[in-house]
Amino acid sequence: MRYKILLKPLEPFFFGGEQTFGKLGDKESGSYIAVSKYFPNQTALLGMFKKEILKNEGLLSRKIRGEWVNEDKKQKAKEIVGDEKFSFEKNEFLNYGKIHKLEPLFLQKGNEEYFAIKDIFKFQIDLNPPLLKGYKAKTGVELKFFNADFSKSFGFDDIFEKKVQVGNKKKTKDDAFFKKISFMLKEDCAFGFCVEVDDELSLKGLDNSIVYLGADRGKFLMKVEENPKIEELKLPKEKFDYILLLSDSYIDLPLRDNCDFAITSETSLAFLKNEFINGKRKFKKSRNYYFYERGSIIINPDKKLIEAIESFKNLVQVGCNRYAR
């Protein structure tokens, strides 16, 4: 069964990235300016989704210090959401129980889905040598949101509203001021993604529920639609072959050797890892991995590059490393 999940923020959200609080200029600690990313990670969506399913199935107990599954319910919970956390190093399909796969995040505006895409289509593109005619380094290539047939588009300012918080850290002597930039989606906008689950797993109980996501546990209204009709993305035809990254994608081959041209940007992602120390489970942050950001465009990719994108089964399963062509 395929479902469409919409997440409408009810308050400003903060999705963590590299730029976090710490001493100004300190590479390890960050700075006193913290800026939210625009989009949640696919693995964060998976974690939130698994938790909400457990709550809906009555398998998650709320305790004073948090929520967890009691011993007598662990087998049932394993059957429904599996017994594995996402692992970057474990390149295989992981056991998420009755959850088959997540699809890449998109933006819903009104009744239409919109996809983040680098707007190269206003430029004339030459490949010998590679050149975007009319390109200016000062403005770069804008990342915009297009609907499925490219008849409508919006800029980031049409979708996101910046929320700035300035304050003073208590109980500190020096460098105590901070500036935090969160975001809010505008009135008729929401985050969306699709998920495939076993037919016997109903998600109707999740409709109109309140869920939490992000570094500040931002509050979202979840809407659930069964068997959604989503228009297929129709990329403009060009005189060359190209792929559009629908999600952040990890590629372990050098682009310059495996395509003719690419218009990309990068982001770094880290994941929580399970480790057992003295018999107790500990969560440890992985190292940063560098991904090509959603919306990046790769022109005339060779077969090896396509195979490299598709080879990370653990990423494809959660909605990363997905592309359209």
N, C-alpha and C positions, 0 to 999 in steps of 0.2 A: 504494500500500500504506500502511496506517495502522498505526502502532506506538504502544504505550504505554511511556514511559520512566519508571522509578522511580529516585530518587536517595536512598539511605539514608546519612546522615552517619555516618562512622566516628570523627569527632572534632569538637570544637566548631568552628562556622563563623562567619565574619564577612563580612557583605555590606555593602559600603560605602554611605554616604549622605552627607548634608550635615555630620553631626557627626563631625569627624575631629580628630586631634591638632593642637595648635598652642598659642599663648599664650592663656590664659584671658581671655575677653572680647574677643578679636580676631576680628572678623567674617571677615577674610580667612583666617586660619590655623585657626580653630576653637577648640578648647579641649583641656585635658588629660584630658577624659573623652570616650572614643569609644564609641559604641553601634552595634552591628550592626543592620541592618534585618532584619525577620523573613524576607523572601522575596528570592530572587535576581531580578534584572531579566530580562525576556524576551530582551533582546539578549545578556546574559551566557550564557543557556542556548543561544542560537544559536551563539555563538562556541565554547563548549565542545563542542557537538554536531558542528560542522564539523571541529574538530580531531580528535575521536575517530574520525570517519569516515575522515579522511585516514590516521590511524594504522592503522585496521583494513584499509584498502586497500593498505597498504605504501607510501604516498606521502610520509610525513613522516619526515625524517631527523633524528636527534638529534645535535647538535653540543655542543661544550664550552660555548658561550654561548647555548644554547637549541635550538629546533627550527624547521626550515623545510623548504620543498619545494625540492629540487634542480632545476636548470634543465631537465634532461632529463625531468622528471616534471611540469612545470608545466602542460602542455596537458591531461594526463590529470586532474590535480587540478582544473583549471578546469571540465572536463566534469562532475565529480562534485559539487563544492561551489560552483561559480561563481567569478567574479572580482570580486565587489563586497562591500564591507563595508556594514553598516547605515548609512544616512544619514537623519537627520531631515529635512533640507532637500529631499531628493530624493523627492518624494511620488509614487511609482509602484512597481509591483511590481519588485523588484530580482532580479538574477541570482544565485541560490544553487544553480545547477546542478540536481542531481537532488532537492534538497530543495524541496518545494512550499510548505509552510507549517508553522508551529508553532501549537499551541493554548495557551490560557491555563494557567498553573500551578494545580495543586490540591494538596491534602494527602491522602495515603493513610493511613488508620488501619485496621489489620487488613485486611479484604478489601473495604473500601468507600472510595469517593472522597468527600472533604469539601470544601466551598466556603466561602470567607470571605464573610460577609454581615452587614451591619449589622442587628441584631435589632430591627426596628421593629414586629414582629408582636405583641409583648406590649403595645403601646400602642394606644389608640383614636385614629385619625387623622381630624381634621377639616380641610377645605380652605378654609373660608370663616369666619374667617380661618385660614390654615395653622397647625395646632396638633397637637402630640403630647401627648395627655392622660396625665398621670402622669410626664412627662419631668422630670428633675431635672438642672440644669446641672452639679452636682457629680459625678454619675456618668456623664452623657452617654448616648449610644446605644452599647451594647457591640457590638464586632465579634466574632462567634462563627463557629464552623465547623459547617455543617449538611450532612447527607447528602442524597442526591438527592431523596428524598420528604419531607424535613423531619421524619422520625420520630425522629432523634437529633441532638444538638448537643453541642459541647464548647467550653469557653473556652480562651483562650491558655495558661493554666497547665496545662491538661490535655495540651497538645501540646508546648510549648516549655519547656526548662529553661535558666535563666540561668546563665552561667559568668562570674565576675568575676575579672579579673587586675589586681593592683595592683603597681606597680613603680617603679623610679627610672631615668630616662634617664641613661645614662653620658655622660661628657665634657661635662656641662653644669653651670652654676653656679647659676642661679636657676630657680625654677619647674620643677624637674626631675621631680616626681612625676607619675605618670599612672595612670588607671583605665580599663580596657578591658572592655567587656561584650560577650561573644559569646553564642551560643545553641547548644543541642543539642536535637534532636528526641527525644522519649521512645521507649521500646523498640519499640512496634509502629507507629511513624509514619515516613513518608517523603514527600519531595516527588515530585510526578508531573506529567507533561505528555504530550500526544499530538503526534505529528508525522506528516505525510504526505510520502512520498517516492515516486520512480519504482518501479514494481514490480520492475525489474531490480536495484535496489539493496537488498541484503540487510543487515540490521542484526543478524543472529543472532550474529555474532562479537563484538558489543559486550556481550552478556549476561555478567553476573558480572565485568565489568571495573572497575578502579579509575580514577576520574576526579577532577579537581581543579577547584574552583570557589570564587570569592570572593577577597577581598583578601588573605587569608592562605593561599591555595591549600589550602582545606579539602578533606579526603579523603572521597570518597563512593563507595559501592558502587552501580554501575549495573545495573539489571535491565531486560530488554527483553521485551515481550510483543507478538506479532504478531496483528493483527486483534482488538484487545481489545473486550470487551463492557462498555461503560460505560453505566450507567443515566442516562437523560436527566434533567436537573434539572427538577423540577416546582414552580414557584413557587406559593405559596399564593394563592388567588383573593381579590381585594379588590374593593371597590365602585368602584375607580378603576383606570385603566391605569397601569402603571409598568414601568420597566426596572431590572435589576440589572447593575452593571458587574462582569463576571467577571474583569477585569484592569485594571491602571492604564490610564487613558484620557485622551488629550489632546483637549480640546474648545475650539475657538476662538470659541464663541459664549457670551454671558453666560447662565447658567442662569436667572437671575431673569426674563429676558424671554422664555424659551422653554420653560417648564414651570410647573406650579402650585406645586410644592413639591419640595425635595430634601434628603436627609440624606446629607451627603458629608464627606470629609476630603481633604486634599491631600498630595502628595509631590512632590519635585523629582527629576528625572532628568537626567543629562548623558551624553554619548556620546563615544567616541573618533572623531576625524576624521583622515582621511589627508591629509597635505599634503606637497608636494615642495619642499624648500628646497635650492638648489644641486645639483639632480639627485638628492638623497637623500630617501627617504621618512621623514617624521616623523609621529608620532602626537600629536595635540593634542586636549585636552579641549574639548568644545563648551560653550556657555553652559548654564545650568540652564533646563530647561523644566518648567513646573508641570502635573502630571497630577492628575486625580481618582483616588483610590485604589480598588483592588478592593474590592468589597463595598458601595460607595456605591449609593444608591437614588434614582432620579429619577421623580417622580410626574407623570403626564399630560404627557409630553414632546411637543412639537409635531413636525411632519414635518421642519422645518428642523434641529432638534437631532439627530434620528436620522441625517439625511443628513450632518450635520457629523461625527458620530462615525465613520460608515462611509467618509467621504471620504479619510481618511489611509491609503491603500493600503499604504504602507511599514510602518505600525504594525500594521495588521490582519494582514499577512503573517507577522509575528514573534510574534503572540499578544497584542498590545495592542489597545485600542479594541474589545473584544469585550463583548457584553452578552447577557442573556437577558430574555425578557418573557413 
